[in-house]
Amino acid sequence: MSRHIDTLLLLALPASGKSEARRYLASLTPAQCHEQFGIGQTVQLDDFPYVHIMRRVSDELTARGHQGLYFVSPALPFRNPIDWLTLIELVNEDYDDLVHKRRPAPDSAALWLFDRLDAARVRAGGQAAISTLPPALRKEIAAPIEKEARKLLDDKVAEVPDTLEGKTVVIEFARGCADGQTMPIPHPYGYRGSLAQLSPDILEKASILYIWVTPEESRRKNAARTDPNDPGSILHHGVPLAVMYADYGCDDMAWLLETSGKPDAVRVDRDGRSYHLPLGRFDNRVDKTSFIREEPGKWTAADVAALQKGMREAFDQLAHGSEG
């Protein structure tokens, strides 16, 4: 492939194989990335760590007899769906930090993250939440969250390279809506809402790798990967079943493709401008990715070959969408 992909949006229902595909790409040398898929060495962003922190904030508050700011309980969806866009605003900020080589070093990672969550929510069109808490309570819930917030910060800073030249930024997130929802999905659910919240700097350079599984397979794989002792893990976290049906019972990617007006592309409308993002679909309805959760020494040549073939077909489709 001759075209170098600057920014790759890695999208799918939960447990479809996004994080596994991302881990596989990260295991490749720069030459392998370019020769096999037309991408550079990957720099990776993901909105899941922010979801985990938002759940931790709500859990710490409810444990103290207060209302959860983001979730009513650990088993239920977002209290306010605006937070799907809050997550995108956090991704926008992370991307901007990559471009400008910012490496934050706050004294308290938790309090730094609380401020970011509030500012992102306001940018998304909502209202600040954590700053409405009494200062003493805010500091009290920060203490048990500090370790996880520090890991999020350390991971974020570790991804900031000295230059993005020759690299591909991979941005992972999942979106959907209730089981049985008719199209178009209501705002702010689904990919239509979240893609339109991405910054123009991202949209101008973005392509999409969509991993295709059925909602039923997504639920099966979600149950299979869940490790209750590692809820913050990228590879082993589980999405509550109620959330799987209410927020991920279906998605709107097929509808976006059908209505884009351009083959193998998705149209995103933002600020009076339309962006056509080329898309490649990796068919993972027959599981080709779960083995990646094992240590690389346990990967078999046959499994790697099947994954590589499916990925190559998707990237070839993506390249066709770029040329159309």
N, C-alpha and C positions, 0 to 999 in steps of 0.2 A: 504494500500500500504506500502511495507517495505522500498522502496528506498526513500531517502530524496533528493529532487531536490535542487541543489545548486544555479543554475542560470536558470531562465525561460525567454525566449524571447517571448514577447507577440506581435504577428504580425497580421496584417490585413489591408485591405483597410481603408481609413478614415471613421469615424463614424460607423464602424462595431460593436463597443461595447468593444473595447480594454480598454479604460479608465474606463468604467463602470465595466467591469470585475475586473479590478485592484482595483477599489474602494470597490467592494464587498469583494475581498480577504483581503483587509486591514481592513475590518470591523470584520473579524473573530478572535477568540482567537487563540493563538498558538496551543492549543489542537485540535480545529476545523480544522485548516489548515492541521495539520498532519493527523488526522483521516479521513477527507473527501477527501483530494487531495494529500497527501504525500509530502507536502511542509512545510517549516518553516514559522514563522512570516515574512511578506514580507518587504523588503527594496526596494524602487522603483526609477527607473531611466527612463527618457523620453527625446527624442530629440526635441519634439515640442517647449518647451520654447526657445530653440536656434533659431528655425525657426522664431519665433515671434520677437526676438531681431534683427535678420538679416533683417526682413521686416522693423522694426523700424529704423534701420540704413539707409536703402535705402530711406524710406519716409522722414527722416529728411534732407537727402542730396538733394532729388529732390525738396523739399519745398524751398530750398535755391538756386535752379537753377543749381545744379550739377547732374551728372549721378548717378543713384542708383548703389551701388556696387554689390548687390546681386540680385536685382530685377529691371526690367525696370519700372514696375508699381505695385500697390498693387493687381491687378487682374491677373497678369501673372506669369508663372513659373520662376524657377531659371534662371538667366542670363547664368550661367556656371554650367552644371550638375555635375562638380567635387564636388559641395557643398553637394550632397548626401553623399559623403564620408567624407567631412568635419564634418558633423553631427556625423558620426560613430566614428571619431577620438575624438570628444568631449565626446561621451559616453564611449569610452575606458579610457579616462582620469578620468571621473567621477567614473568609476568602480575601477580604480587603487587608487583613493582617498579613496573609501570605504575600500578597503583592507588594506591600510596603515594608515587609520584613520586621514586623512588630513582634516583640517577645515580652509580654507583660510579666512583671515580677512583684505582685502585691504582697503585703505582709500577711493578709488573710485571703486565701483563695475562695473561701465560702462567701465572705462579704463582697469580694470583687465579683463573684458570680451572681450574687443576689442583685447587685446594681445592674449587671448586664441583662439579667432576666427582665427586670422592670423596664429598662430602656428599650429593649427589643419589643416588648409587649406594646409600648406606646407607639413605636414606629409601625407596628402591625395594625394599629387602629384601635387598640384596647386601652386599658388603664393599668397603671402601675399597681402591683399587688403587695410585694414584700415590704415596700417602704411604708405601707399603711399600718404595719404592725408596730406595737410599742417598741422603742429601741432596746429595752432590756430583753424582750422576748426574741427579737431579731438576733441578738447576740447569743442568746441561749440556744436557739436551734442551729446556729452556725457551728457551734462547737462539735456536735456529733457528725456533722456533714463535712467538716474540714478535710479529713483524710481523702474522701472521695472527690471533693472539689479540687484538692491539690493534684490528684492523679489526672483529672480532666485537664487542668491547667498545664501540667507537665507534658501530657500527651499532645496538647495543642501546640505548645512551644516547640516540641521535638519535631513537628511536621514543617516548621517554618524553615525553608532552605535559604541559602545565601543568594540564590537566583532561581527563577522559574524557567530559565532558558533550557530547552530540551526536555522539559518535564510535562506531565499531564496531571492536572488536578482532578481527582476522583471525588465526587460528592454523592454520598449515599443517603437516601431517605425512602420511606414507604408511605403511601397515602391510599385512601379508599373511602368507602362509605358503607352504610348499612346493607346487610344481606337483602337482596331483592330490590334495591334502589333503581329507579328508572333514570335514564340519562336525559339531560345533563345533570350531573351531581350538583346539589346546591352548594353555594359558596358558604364557608371557606373550605369545605371538604374536597377530597379528590386531588388529582394532579393539576387540574385546570387552575384551581385557586392557588396552590403552592408554587407552581411554575411561574405564574404571573407575579408572584411576590419576589422572585429572585431579582437581584440587581441587574441593570443593563450590562454592567461589566461582565457578569457571568453569562447572560443570555447571548451576548454578541459572539461568544466563542464556544458555546455549549453544543455537545452532541449527547444523545441518550442511548445507553445500553439498558434495555428492559428485559428482565428475566421473567419468563412466562411460566407460571404454574396456575392451576385452578385454585379457587378459594378452598376447596376441600383438601387439596394437597398442601396448601399453605397451613391449614389448621393441623393436619397430621404432622408435618415437619416441625411446626412450632412446639407441639407436645413432645416430640422426640428429642428436640435439642435442649429443652428446658432443664436447667440445673438450679434448683431452689437455693442452693448454697452460694450461687454466683450471679445474683440478679443484675449486676452492673456490667456483666461481660458482653462484649460485642457478639461473640460466637455462641454463647450459651444462655442468654437471657430468654425468658418466656413472656409472651404477651397474654394477659388474662383472657379467658375464653369469651367473656362478655364483650371485651374490646374487639376480639377477632370478628365477632358477628356485627357489632354496632359500627365499628370504624373501618373494618377490613373485610366485610362480607362480599364486596365487589370493588372493582376500581374502574376508572374511566379511560384507561389508555387506549383500548380498542376504539372507543367513541372518538377520542381526540385524533387518532389516525384517520378515521373515516371522514371526519369533518374538516381536515386541515387544508384541503384544496391542493395538496402536493404529495405525491407518493413517497412512502417511507420517511415521513416527516410529521412533526407535531407543530401546530401553530400556537404561539403564545402571544397574547395581546397585553401590552403594558404601556401606559402613558401615551396612548395614541399611536403606538408603533407595533407592527406585527413582526415577530421573529419566527422563522421556520427552522426548527431544530431537527437535524437528521436523526433517525432512530434505527437501531438494529435490535432485533428480538432474538434472545437466546432461549430456545425451547428447552425448559428444564422440567417438563411435565413428567418425564421419566428421569428420576434423580441422577444428576451427574456431578453434584457438588458436595454432598455431605461428607465424603471422605476427607475433604480439606480440613475438617475440624480436628483430624488426627495430626500427629507430628509428621513433618515431611518424610522422615525415614520410613513411615508406614504407607506412604502413597504408592500404589502399584502403577506400573507403566500403562496397563490397560485403562485404568481409571483416568490417569492424566491425559492419555490420548483421546478418550471420549470427551473429556471436558474441553480440551484444546480444539477439537474438531467443531463442537457446538459453538464455542466462543468465536472461532474464525468465521463460521457462517454468519454469525450475528454482526461481526465487524465488517464483513464484506457487504452485507445489506446496509449497514450504516454508511459505508463509503458511497454506495449507490445513491442513498438519500442526499448525500452532500453534493453529488454531481447533478441531481435532478433540477 
